[in-house]
Amino acid sequence: MSYLEYTVKSVPTGLRKILFLNWPLTLLLASVCGIGFLMLYSVAGGSFSPWAEPQMKRFGLGLVLMMAVALMPIWFWRNLSGVAYGVSFLLLIAVPLIGVTRNGSQRWLDLGPLELQPSELMKITLVMFLAAYYDWLPANKVSRPFWVLLPVVIILVPTVLVLQQPDLGTSILLLAAGAGLMFLAGVHWAYFAAVITAGVGTVAAVLMSRGSEWQLLNDYQYRRIDTFLDPAADPLGAGYHITQSKIALGSGGWTGRGYMQGTQSRLNFLPEKHTDFIFTTLAEEFGFVGAFSLLGLYALIIIFCVITAIRNKDRFSSLLTLGIALNFFLFFAVNMSMVMGLAPVVGVPLPLVSYGGSAMLVLLLAFGLVQSAHIHRPR
């Protein structure tokens, strides 16, 4: 035994677990959150209220929760995955009954000091439950029809509930994350080919149903599709958001206008500048360099998660880490595509940067699971 191994083994267990944390990943998460604080301070006109200060407090709470989750053994979270999914499902059912309505959408539960968005929690508990399912299921049954049908039901039921809130963006993320984890678990590619074919048919049905008695989407969601296809057709109406977003993105140039010098956000041309469209504020003030730097931090977070998953010999831990990494990637990829006009506006915030309590706390809890898998991996 080397001196270093002897030193580590002589440290109390709790402290030893802290030493085994993936500290580069923790620093990357803190760096992204720090960028969020700077941008929220900027869009408020150089004030910590009303957005930056609450977000910093949530980060402090989320960091504590992440450490607490990380120190618990990974087998504890595997055994708890079914309960976590069930609780999230019950909370989703409670939303249409007692949920808070904002801007025509009923997505939140008022828990006193915190308004919880159960769909955010479902993103993580769904990944937990599917990882536990494929950890339990023998490899030779992964692609058999009955055992493929079960996770499809597990994915579709909460997705339908979220779609009814209505929240198209989160519904898409749930479907994509669930399908991605099934693929990573080894489900045969033919199932995905069939789903893609059915998806093309569904898109056609959605477009054909417009204006009929069996219309599948809300009118505002169809307007978002129209805006995506031709934002210039209504630049002061439905196309206003994306038009102003593109102006902000283009005006930033290579190095940006300077911190707190973005005209689009400071003159309130840019809507939802503290939530869904905060990336455009960053790009306007710090230019291509700033936007690419944030994207680089996101990429490093994904890389660290993938490396942790590859090195982990425990199937549940590996699938859980990859599922959370995939979820995180979809989160920022959809948001950036949306504000750049590459995808319809579906109301997905920028992870760890946009203002929002539920999203930040749930993401930090998710990375606590990644840390738990890293700390407690077979050595």
Number of C-alpha atoms within 10 A of each C-alpha: 6 6 8 9 9 10 11 15 11 10 12 9 12 10 11 16 20 15 13 15 21 17 12 12 20 18 12 16 20 15 15 18 20 16 17 25 23 17 27 29 20 24 25 18 15 13 13 18 13 11 21 23 15 16 24 16 12 17 21 13 14 20 21 15 17 24 21 14 22 25 23 19 15 23 15 11 21 20 13 16 22 18 14 20 23 16 16 23 20 13 22 25 16 15 22 18 11 14 21 16 14 9 5 8 14 20 25 24 21 13 8 7 6 11 16 22 24 24 28 20 24 26 28 26 24 27 29 28 25 27 28 23 19 22 19 11 12 9 12 8 13 17 18 11 11 10 15 16 12 12 18 15 11 15 22 15 11 24 23 15 18 26 16 17 20 18 21 21 19 21 24 17 20 26 17 16 26 25 19 18 23 24 14 15 21 13 21 14 11 10 14 15 11 10 13 12 11 12 12 11 11 13 11 11 13 15 14 13 14 15 11 8 7 10 14 17 17 12 11 10 17 16 16 19 17 16 25 19 15 14 20 15 13 13 15 12 12 20 20 18 21 25 21 21 28 16 15 26 25 17 19 24 16 15 15 24 17 13 14 21 17 23 16 22 28 16 10 11 16 24 17 16 24 26 19 23 27 28 28 29 31 31 27 33 28 25 23 19 15 20 23 13 12 19 16 12 16 19 13 16 21 20 14 17 24 19 13 22 25 16 13 20 13 16 17 25 30 26 25 26 32 25 32 25 23 21 24 22 17 19 19 20 17 23 25 23 13 22 26 20 19 13 18 23 24 20 18 24 25 25 24 25 26 27 25 20 19 18 22 24 23 23 23 23 23 29 26 25 28 29 31 29 28 24 23 20 18 10 7
